[in-house]
Amino acid sequence: MAARVLVGVKRVIDYAVKVRVKPDNTGVVTDGVKHSMNPFCEIAVEEAVKLKEKQLVKEVVAVSCGPQQVQETIRTALAMGADRGIHVEVSGKDYDALGPLQVSKIMAALAKKEEANLIILGKQAIDDDCNQTGQMTAALLDWPQGTFASEVVLEGDKLKVVREVDGGLETVKLDMPAVVTADLRLNTPRYATLPNIMKAKKKKISVVKPGDLGVDVASRLEVLRVEEPPQRKAGVKVETVEDLVSKLKEGGRI
């Protein structure tokens, strides 16, 4: 039995919200905007809980990095079935600049501290679409990785992962401990029921700082400007093929 699974859960702007760029182009508007758990992180939590329900792991620990508000996201993971949470407190400019490398260092440090055998993350977050944290975490720990997972089967000290790749599916077998990133078709996350939401309020959330883990979260990247994509121009209807060719010539397309 794998002793412990760490699951990353990120707080992001809800997928149904239209994202707006700040007037000064320094980022996107987050104040007064609905946030929720990153959808791919929900899939990661569901897979970890399913492994526990099959008695293949004994503890699921949800981890989130950010200000006080991320505890809401951790509570959601606890209501879905995670056993306890770890809030890595990052705020202010450090939080604004927090990227995959800094989060990977935190996850790697926690994996060592918690003696985790498996880390499950969403393949990417819907706010930055980086798709880097899982790969970087595996590299820092020197663990094998199974990314874009659509099926995960734990077989003793081996982990079979079916990956979604451009040409179809690829099956890999990993030695434990390992890092897995969840793709869309891995599972369908459960809804947290009211009784489980109430139980989650009593579950423990530990609060630590990156410095406690020996991690420097200073970013080496600087965002110069954030802009909305340009508005698409209206199309033009043409009656004949000749008109189409004429319009393409006028626009310099042919």
Secondary structure, DSSP 8 states (H G I E B T S, - for coil): -B--EEEE--EEE-TTS---B-TTSSSB--TT--EEE-HHHHHHHHHHHHHHHTTSBS-EEEEEEESTTHHHHHHHHHHHT-SEEEEEE--HHHHHT--HHHHHHHHHHHHHHHT-SEEEEES--TTT----HHHHHHHHHT--EEEEEEEEEEETTEEEEEEEETTEEEEEEEESSEEEEE-TTS-------HHHHHHHTTS-EEEE-GGGGT-----S------------------SSHHHHHHHHHHTT--
